[in-house]
Amino acid sequence: MKKLELSLAAVYILFYLLLLMIASEIMVFIEPQYYKNFFDGLWWAIVTASTVGYGDVYPHTYWGKVVAIVIIMGGAVAVAAFTALITTRLIEKKIFSKKGYEMLDDLQKHLVICGFKTPREEVLESFKRHYGENIVIVYPELLPELENLLQKHNLKFAKGEYNDEAVLKEANIQKADKVMILNMHDEFADARVLETVIVIRSLNPNIYMIAEITDPKYENYLLNFRT
């Protein structure tokens, strides 16, 4: 629900900006003697929406005042939505950049799961019985369901492609005990898994790896990287 609200806030802000553009044109049409061009209308719309109210330009007609009322009422909601959006992003950045990344440096003998987007609760609980909260999930983006999972189970997160050496180092793969590489099931998924195995083995020769592939032809390549 939290992410849905954020998405609606962003959509509302975009529609409100569009409304300001339309209102600017409307004012030029209904009060051409006061709003000589689009910029005059936009200037008035922005000043009105921001509640600055310089008073250099203002509506004189009935319909002009109606447009102003709509902009003012919509602006109050837009400011609240924008504030909520920015505040939440800053909090999210603090939680998952500082808490998430800085805590990874202290991990040892942990489990790294690459591509664990929406795991079943019972599967995750089985991992936690052995590793507790010493689990790092590596995924390209922080999706709503993944964020909820991290918060609920107090897990760690490294954002990025799991075949990226820098991202794996952020997950402290050098000190990890085990890594699971799950297939993303796209066009180059198996090749990405194989590349990830090579990178991980170069960073941690003794780590225990579990890699998921869909094409059997990659099996022999993977077997060559067994410890």
C-alpha positions as CSV (number, residue, x, y, z in Angstrom):
1,M,0.0,0.0,0.0
2,K,2.8,2.4,0.8
3,K,4.3,2.0,-2.7
4,L,0.9,2.3,-4.3
5,E,0.4,5.6,-2.5
6,L,3.8,6.8,-3.7
7,S,3.0,5.9,-7.3
8,L,-0.3,7.7,-7.1
9,A,1.4,10.7,-5.7
10,A,3.9,10.9,-8.6
11,V,1.0,10.4,-11.1
12,Y,-1.0,13.2,-9.4
13,I,2.0,15.6,-9.5
14,L,2.4,14.9,-13.3
15,F,-1.3,15.5,-13.9
16,Y,-1.2,18.7,-11.9
17,L,1.7,20.0,-13.9
18,L,-0.4,19.3,-17.0
19,L,-3.3,21.1,-15.5
20,L,-1.1,24.2,-15.0
21,M,-0.2,24.1,-18.6
22,I,-3.9,23.8,-19.7
23,A,-4.9,26.5,-17.2
24,S,-2.3,28.9,-18.7
25,E,-3.8,28.5,-22.1
26,I,-7.4,28.9,-20.8
27,M,-6.5,32.2,-19.2
28,V,-5.0,33.5,-22.4
29,F,-8.3,32.5,-24.1
30,I,-10.8,33.9,-21.6
31,E,-8.8,37.0,-20.5
32,P,-6.6,38.0,-23.4
33,Q,-6.4,41.6,-22.3
34,Y,-4.6,40.6,-19.1
35,Y,-2.8,37.4,-20.3
36,K,-1.3,38.2,-23.6
37,N,0.6,35.0,-24.2
38,F,1.2,31.5,-22.8
39,F,4.1,32.6,-20.6
40,D,1.9,35.2,-18.9
41,G,-0.7,32.5,-18.1
42,L,2.0,30.1,-16.9
43,W,3.6,32.8,-14.7
44,W,0.2,33.4,-13.0
45,A,-0.5,29.7,-12.7
46,I,2.8,28.9,-11.0
47,V,2.5,32.0,-8.7
48,T,-1.0,31.0,-7.7
49,A,-0.2,27.3,-7.3
50,S,2.8,28.1,-5.0
51,T,0.6,30.5,-3.0
52,V,3.2,33.2,-3.5
53,G,0.5,35.5,-4.9
54,Y,2.5,38.5,-6.2
55,G,-0.8,40.2,-7.3
56,D,0.7,41.6,-10.5
57,V,-1.6,39.4,-12.6
58,Y,-4.9,38.0,-11.3
59,P,-8.2,36.8,-12.8
60,H,-11.0,39.4,-13.4
61,T,-13.8,37.2,-14.9
62,Y,-16.0,34.6,-13.3
63,W,-14.5,31.7,-15.2
64,G,-11.0,33.0,-14.6
65,K,-11.7,32.9,-10.8
66,V,-13.1,29.3,-11.2
67,V,-9.8,28.3,-12.8
68,A,-7.9,30.0,-10.0
69,I,-9.9,28.0,-7.4
70,V,-9.1,24.7,-9.1
71,I,-5.4,25.5,-9.2
72,I,-5.3,26.6,-5.6
73,M,-7.2,23.5,-4.3
74,G,-5.2,21.2,-6.5
75,G,-2.0,22.9,-5.5
76,A,-2.5,22.1,-1.8
77,V,-2.8,18.4,-2.6
78,A,0.2,18.6,-5.0
79,V,2.4,20.1,-2.4
80,A,1.4,17.4,0.2
81,A,2.0,14.7,-2.4
82,F,5.4,16.1,-3.4
83,T,6.5,16.4,0.2
84,A,5.5,12.8,0.9
85,L,7.2,11.6,-2.2
86,I,10.5,13.3,-1.4
87,T,10.5,12.5,2.3
88,T,9.9,8.8,1.6
89,R,12.6,8.6,-1.0
90,L,15.1,10.2,1.5
91,I,14.1,7.8,4.2
92,E,14.4,4.9,1.8
93,K,17.8,6.0,0.7
94,K,18.9,6.3,4.3
95,I,17.6,2.8,5.2
96,F,18.8,0.9,2.3
97,S,22.0,2.9,1.5
98,K,23.4,3.3,5.0
99,K,21.8,0.5,7.0
100,G,21.8,-1.9,4.1
101,Y,25.2,-1.3,2.5
102,E,27.3,-0.3,5.5
103,M,26.2,-3.4,7.5
104,L,27.4,-5.7,4.7
105,D,31.0,-4.9,5.5
106,D,30.7,-6.7,8.9
107,L,29.2,-9.9,7.5
108,Q,31.0,-13.2,7.5
109,K,29.9,-16.7,6.6
110,H,26.7,-15.3,5.3
111,L,24.4,-16.4,2.5
112,V,24.1,-14.3,-0.7
113,I,21.0,-14.8,-2.9
114,C,21.2,-13.4,-6.4
115,G,18.0,-12.7,-8.2
116,F,15.6,-13.6,-5.2
117,K,12.8,-11.3,-6.3
118,T,9.7,-12.7,-4.6
119,P,10.6,-15.7,-2.5
120,R,8.0,-17.8,-0.7
121,E,8.0,-17.3,3.1
122,E,8.6,-20.9,3.9
123,V,11.7,-21.0,1.7
124,L,13.1,-17.9,3.3
125,E,12.3,-19.3,6.8
126,S,14.4,-22.4,6.0
127,F,17.3,-20.2,5.1
128,K,16.9,-18.1,8.2
129,R,17.0,-21.2,10.4
130,H,20.7,-21.7,9.4
131,Y,21.9,-18.1,8.6
132,G,19.6,-16.0,10.8
133,E,19.6,-12.5,9.5
134,N,22.9,-12.9,7.8
135,I,21.4,-13.1,4.3
136,V,22.1,-10.6,1.5
137,I,19.7,-10.4,-1.5
138,V,21.2,-9.0,-4.7
139,Y,18.7,-7.7,-7.2
140,P,18.7,-4.9,-9.9
141,E,16.0,-2.8,-8.3
142,L,14.3,-2.4,-5.0
143,L,10.7,-3.5,-5.9
144,P,7.8,-3.0,-3.4
145,E,7.5,-6.7,-2.6
146,L,11.2,-7.1,-2.1
147,E,11.4,-4.0,0.2
148,N,8.6,-5.4,2.3
149,L,10.5,-8.7,2.6
150,L,13.7,-7.0,3.6
151,Q,12.0,-4.9,6.3
152,K,9.9,-7.8,7.6
153,H,12.9,-10.2,8.0
154,N,15.6,-7.6,8.6
155,L,17.7,-8.8,5.7
156,K,20.4,-7.0,3.8
157,F,20.3,-5.8,0.2
158,A,22.8,-5.0,-2.6
159,K,21.3,-3.2,-5.6
160,G,22.5,-4.0,-9.1
161,E,23.1,-6.8,-11.6
162,Y,24.5,-9.9,-9.9
163,N,27.1,-10.4,-12.6
164,D,28.6,-7.0,-11.7
165,E,31.8,-7.5,-9.7
166,A,31.3,-4.2,-7.9
167,V,27.8,-5.3,-6.7
168,L,29.1,-8.6,-5.6
169,K,31.8,-6.9,-3.6
170,E,29.1,-4.7,-1.9
171,A,27.4,-8.0,-0.9
172,N,30.8,-8.9,0.7
173,I,30.9,-12.0,-1.4
174,Q,34.6,-12.5,-0.5
175,K,33.6,-13.5,3.1
176,A,30.3,-15.3,2.2
177,D,29.8,-18.9,3.1
178,K,27.3,-19.8,0.3
179,V,25.8,-18.1,-2.8
180,M,22.6,-19.0,-4.7
181,I,22.4,-17.7,-8.3
182,L,18.8,-17.8,-9.5
183,N,18.0,-17.6,-13.2
184,M,16.3,-14.4,-14.3
185,H,14.7,-16.3,-17.2
186,D,15.3,-13.7,-19.9
187,E,17.2,-14.0,-23.2
188,F,20.7,-14.1,-21.8
189,A,19.9,-15.5,-18.4
190,D,22.0,-18.7,-18.5
191,A,25.0,-16.8,-19.9
192,R,24.6,-14.2,-17.1
193,V,24.6,-17.0,-14.5
194,L,27.7,-18.5,-15.9
195,E,29.5,-15.1,-16.0
196,T,28.4,-14.6,-12.3
197,V,29.9,-18.0,-11.4
198,I,33.2,-17.0,-12.9
199,V,33.3,-13.6,-11.2
200,I,32.4,-15.1,-7.8
201,R,34.9,-17.9,-8.0
202,S,37.6,-15.3,-8.7
203,L,36.6,-13.3,-5.7
204,N,36.0,-16.3,-3.3
205,P,37.6,-19.6,-4.5
206,N,36.2,-21.6,-1.6
207,I,32.6,-20.4,-1.6
208,Y,29.8,-23.0,-2.0
209,M,27.7,-22.1,-5.0
210,I,24.3,-23.2,-6.2
211,A,23.5,-22.0,-9.8
212,E,20.2,-22.3,-11.7
213,I,20.3,-22.8,-15.5
214,T,17.7,-23.7,-18.0
215,D,19.8,-24.9,-20.9
216,P,21.6,-28.2,-20.3
217,K,24.5,-27.2,-22.6
218,Y,25.8,-24.9,-19.8
219,E,26.0,-27.7,-17.3
220,N,29.5,-28.8,-18.3
221,Y,30.8,-25.3,-18.0
222,L,29.4,-25.0,-14.5
223,L,30.9,-28.3,-13.4
224,N,34.3,-27.0,-14.3
225,F,34.0,-24.4,-11.6
226,R,33.3,-26.9,-8.8
227,T,35.6,-26.7,-5.8
